[in-house]
Structures are given as C-alpha cells and as structure tokens.
C-alpha cells in the first residue's frame, strides 16, 4: 500500500476496508453480492487525524479495527475505497 496524501482532521481515523467475504448461514454459503449492505465492518488503520499534543489515539497505524456499519464516510482515492471514521465509533481492535 503506497503512502496516502490524505490526513483526517481531529479525532478521526482513515481506514482501508477489508473485503467482505462469503458468509455461512444455515449450512449455505451466501456470497457478499446477495447482501443488501456490502459495507465491511472492519478495516485497517492507514492514518490518524491531526489533534493537539495532549491527545493519544487508542489505535495505531496497521491495527485491524471493527466499527459500526453505518459510521464511516467512504472516500475514493485513486480508484481505491477508504473510510473516514470518528475514533469514538470504533468498537474493538483485533489483537495479533
């Protein structure tokens, strides 16, 4: 992934969404195209916002995070989708 020339403002985070994968429901595989809402609920942190010196983000670049489905705003940068989300809308960080 190349360096992005976009910096979120304030306590916002720029994410690269993870691909939506097939789900298994009752023994049947359901491809992502069947779902009305294809928006992923997870992504990888690409950039952190610009805040004052006394604020510390609870996530860091490279973290995989889970968030509320309808929270982020989608942005297209050079043909790739990115999401901007308020840090407070992040629900969890995946431990590695």
C-alpha positions as CSV (number, residue, x, y, z in Angstrom):
1,X,0.0,0.0,0.0
2,X,1.5,3.3,-1.0
3,X,1.6,6.4,1.1
4,X,-1.7,8.3,1.2
5,X,-1.7,12.1,0.9
6,X,-4.8,12.5,3.0
7,X,-4.8,13.3,6.7
8,X,-8.0,13.1,8.7
9,X,-8.8,16.1,10.8
10,X,-9.4,15.9,14.6
11,X,-10.1,12.6,16.3
12,X,-10.8,10.8,13.0
13,X,-9.1,7.7,11.5
14,X,-8.6,6.8,7.9
15,X,-9.2,3.1,7.2
16,X,-8.7,0.7,4.3
17,X,-11.8,-1.5,4.4
18,X,-11.4,-5.3,4.5
19,X,-13.0,-7.3,1.7
20,X,-16.4,-8.7,2.5
21,X,-16.2,-12.5,2.4
22,X,-18.8,-15.2,1.9
23,X,-20.9,-16.0,5.0
24,X,-22.2,-19.3,6.0
25,X,-25.9,-19.3,7.0
26,X,-27.7,-22.5,8.0
27,X,-25.2,-24.6,6.0
28,X,-25.5,-22.5,2.9
29,X,-22.7,-20.2,1.6
30,X,-24.1,-16.7,0.9
31,X,-21.9,-14.6,-1.4
32,X,-21.4,-10.9,-0.5
33,X,-23.4,-9.8,-3.5
34,X,-26.6,-11.3,-2.0
35,X,-26.4,-8.9,0.9
36,X,-28.1,-5.5,0.5
37,X,-25.4,-3.8,2.6
38,X,-22.0,-4.8,1.4
39,X,-20.2,-2.3,3.7
40,X,-17.5,-4.0,5.7
41,X,-17.5,-3.8,9.5
42,X,-13.7,-4.0,9.7
43,X,-10.7,-2.2,8.3
44,X,-7.0,-1.5,8.7
45,X,-5.9,1.9,10.1
46,X,-3.9,3.8,7.5
47,X,-3.7,7.3,9.0
48,X,-4.6,9.0,12.3
49,X,-6.1,12.5,12.5
50,X,-4.4,15.7,13.5
51,X,-5.0,16.6,17.1
52,X,-3.4,18.6,19.9
53,X,-0.3,17.3,21.5
54,X,-2.1,16.1,24.7
55,X,-4.4,13.6,22.9
56,X,-3.4,10.0,22.4
57,X,-5.2,7.8,20.0
58,X,-6.3,4.4,21.2
59,X,-5.5,2.8,17.9
60,X,-2.3,2.9,15.8
61,X,-1.5,2.6,12.1
62,X,-1.7,-1.0,11.0
63,X,-4.3,-2.0,13.6
64,X,-7.3,-4.0,12.3
65,X,-10.5,-2.5,13.9
66,X,-14.2,-3.2,14.0
67,X,-16.7,-0.4,13.7
68,X,-20.4,0.3,13.5
69,X,-21.6,-0.4,9.9
70,X,-23.1,3.0,9.1
71,X,-20.5,5.2,10.9
72,X,-17.8,5.7,8.3
73,X,-17.8,8.0,5.3
74,X,-16.5,6.4,2.1
75,X,-13.8,8.3,0.1
76,X,-12.4,7.2,-3.3
77,X,-8.6,7.9,-3.6
78,X,-7.0,7.0,-6.9
79,X,-9.7,4.4,-7.6
80,X,-9.4,2.7,-4.2
81,X,-12.0,2.9,-1.4
82,X,-11.1,4.3,2.0
83,X,-13.2,5.1,5.0
84,X,-13.0,8.1,7.4
85,X,-14.5,7.4,10.9
86,X,-14.5,9.1,14.3
87,X,-12.3,7.2,16.7
88,X,-15.2,7.0,19.2
89,X,-17.2,4.9,16.6
90,X,-14.5,2.1,16.7
91,X,-15.8,-0.8,18.7
92,X,-12.8,-3.0,19.0
93,X,-9.2,-3.6,17.9
94,X,-8.2,-7.1,16.8
95,X,-5.3,-8.5,18.8
96,X,-2.5,-10.1,16.9
